[in-house]
Amino acid sequence: MKLFLAPMEGVVDWVMRDTLTQIGGVDQCVTEFLRVTDRLHPESVFLKNCPELRTGSRTRWGTPVFVQLLGGHAEPLALNAERAVKLGALGIDLNFGCPAKSVNRHDGGATLLKSCDRIHTIVDTVRKAVPSHIPVTAKIRLGFDDPTKCIEIAQAVEEANATWLTIHCRTKTDGYKPPAYWEWIPRIKEKTKIKIIANGEIWNVHDFHRCVEVTQCDDYMIGRGVMSNPFIFKQIKQSLKQETVEEMNWERAKPLLPQFFDASTLYINDYFAVSRTKQWLKALSLKNGEAKQVFDQIKILKKPQEFQSELIRFTR
Ligand SMILES: Cc1cc2nc3c(=O)[nH]c(=O)nc-3n(C[C@H](O)[C@H](O)[C@H](O)COP(=O)(O)O)c2cc1C
């Protein structure tokens, strides 16, 4: 069984992938989406989106990272996929789930769920453009506004020979509102043979086991759950091996933050590091009272040096 760290634009950049794969339990990562319009991105854009291309498309801890592309036009997507592979990408993931208005207005992401033909053409064209040993995968929602479309969409992805299909079990109109409708996965599995990765609303080990019970998938993807509990992947692996599940607590989580701040500073700059560290601390606060106390005290600090010294003080 493989556990995937979900791609999350503006959240799971290479620093976050590095931090989380160091903790362990993550078998596979996918980059934030790289938007493709009509042009071929220069090398530098790929390397920014996926610095792991410099290290064999793996994080420092050995976890493979696929490059995710988002767009509505098959040819430019294929050209960009080819370039990503030449730069060392171990796989290409195609995004058909992004609900953002700015993305959908430009004919990308979830808007493509309205047309199985277009999804088929995109997956097929990209599949044919890259060497056959390189996986080409797709990530979808259940539909744009009608979940019954998911079977047809999954069939289109399968017929285009995608290697696997990740399903975020909600429609675009559902947004991120709970619940996730995992029960659609067994219905899709009845009609297709493609390997399916189940995704949506796994926030703890208990949710994971419920999702397994409903979907009976081999593989699972987790996004927001790992931001509030960075040990969730490790905990799931411990639970699968029937080992004692180590609790997530502030003592274990806090040393990650100054390290994350420093790496984010090196990646972009210290203002970026302040904003990403606040974002993460806020997510940790959802499940942890001590994290919330720290967040409440340092969220108002804007100057990087001041923020950093308080962060160090609170996480010592
Ligand atoms: C802030 C944010 C950014 C996201 N960015 C991406 C993205 O770049 N590509 C993608 O395929 N999905 C993206 N997603 C969707 C997640 O990968 C995932 O499908 C969704 O959050 C449901 O899983 P979860 O309930 O475990 O979070 C994003 C979600 C969030 C909350």
The ligand as an ORCA input file, in Angstrom:
! r2SCAN-3c Opt
* xyz 0 1
  C      -4.534     25.008     -0.678
  C      -4.756     23.846     -1.614
  C      -4.047     23.774     -2.795
  C      -4.250     22.706     -3.680
  N      -3.497     22.616     -4.818
  C      -3.612     21.536     -5.631
  C      -2.753     21.358     -6.765
  O      -1.839     22.164     -7.026
  N      -2.969     20.269     -7.539
  C      -3.950     19.351     -7.269
  O      -4.111     18.374     -8.006
  N      -4.746     19.472     -6.188
  C      -4.585     20.528     -5.368
  N      -5.361     20.618     -4.231
  C      -6.280     19.521     -3.889
  C      -5.586     18.494     -2.974
  O      -4.536     17.849     -3.669
  C      -6.582     17.413     -2.491
  O      -7.133     16.781     -3.608
  C      -7.710     18.013     -1.636
  O      -7.213     18.930     -0.677
  C      -8.501     16.911     -0.913
  O      -7.668     16.140     -0.095
  P      -7.593     16.381      1.507
  O      -9.008     16.318      2.029
  O      -6.723     15.259      2.017
  O      -7.003     17.742      1.719
  C      -5.191     21.680     -3.368
  C      -5.911     21.778     -2.166
  C      -5.703     22.821     -1.293
  C      -6.488     22.876      0.005
*
